[in-house]
C-alpha cells in the first residue's frame, strides 16, 4: 500500500524526515545547529513548511550503513535481561541496531543499520513487505496444511492474511508472508497441532540469507541495496 499523501503546512522536522534528509530527531539537531533554511531564512524549531516553500539543508549527507546478519539461536533482539546476550554483545559493529525482531528461539536474517529512517517503512504492516521463513515442526503436517495456511487461520481472535506456503517435507515447509504478529508462525503451526521446533528467516524483501553462517554479517551495497531502499520509498 503506497504511503498517504502528506498534508501541508507541515512541521519542518516532519518535512525533513518525509524528504529523507534525516529522522525527526536528527532534523531537530540540524535546525538547532542553524543548517536548515526556509526560503533563504534560517529555520527555527517548530516552523511549518508550505508545499511551495523552498527548503535548503546545508550539510553533508550522512553515509548510512546496512548489513544482512544471520542471528544465531538464543540471541535477543530486544532489551536483554540478566544472563541474556543481545546482538550488540556478539557483533563487532559499532553504532548499528537491528530493525525488527526475531524471538530468542528463532534465527536467521535480520537487518542491522544506523539508519532510523527505514524502521517505519520496513515494519509498518500497511506497507506489506514480504518476509520468508523455513520451518521444521515436531509433528507431521496434515494433508490440508498448505491450503489452509495460505487462506489464513485464526490465531486467537485474529485471522492471518493470505500467504504463500511450500511444503518441503513431512515436517518442513517455507512460508512467505507480509505481516508479523507476535509469534505468528508458531501460533499458525499450533492451529494444526504441529509445534515449530526450528524457525529460520531466510529473506526480507529482496535481501536473502544466501548461505551465510550463523553469527556472520555482510554489507549491503550496490544494486541489492538500491532495490531495497527504493522499495521502502527511500534514497540511498
MOGIUR-V303409 format. One record per run of one state. SS is the DSSP state (a for helix, b for strand, c for the rest). FROM is the first residue (numbers start at 1). TO is the last residue. If there is no record, write none. Layout:
ss:SS from:FROM to:TO
ss:SS from:FROM to:TO
//
This chain:
ss:c from:1 to:9
ss:b from:10 to:11
ss:a from:12 to:18
ss:c from:19 to:23
ss:a from:24 to:32
ss:c from:33 to:35
ss:b from:36 to:38
ss:c from:39 to:40
ss:b from:41 to:42
ss:c from:43 to:47
ss:b from:48 to:49
ss:c from:50 to:54
ss:b from:55 to:57
ss:c from:58 to:65
ss:b from:66 to:71
ss:c from:72 to:75
ss:b from:76 to:76
ss:c from:77 to:85
ss:b from:86 to:86
ss:a from:87 to:90
ss:c from:91 to:96
ss:b from:97 to:99
ss:c from:100 to:106
ss:b from:107 to:113
ss:c from:114 to:117
ss:a from:118 to:123
ss:c from:124 to:124
ss:a from:125 to:127
ss:c from:128 to:130
ss:b from:131 to:137
ss:c from:138 to:144
ss:a from:145 to:151
ss:c from:152 to:153
ss:b from:154 to:154
ss:c from:155 to:158
ss:b from:159 to:159
ss:c from:160 to:163
ss:b from:164 to:169
ss:c from:170 to:171
ss:b from:172 to:177
ss:c from:178 to:183
ss:a from:184 to:191
ss:c from:192 to:195
ss:b from:196 to:204
ss:c from:205 to:206
ss:b from:207 to:208
ss:c from:209 to:216
ss:b from:217 to:219
ss:c from:220 to:221
ss:a from:222 to:231
ss:c from:232 to:236
//
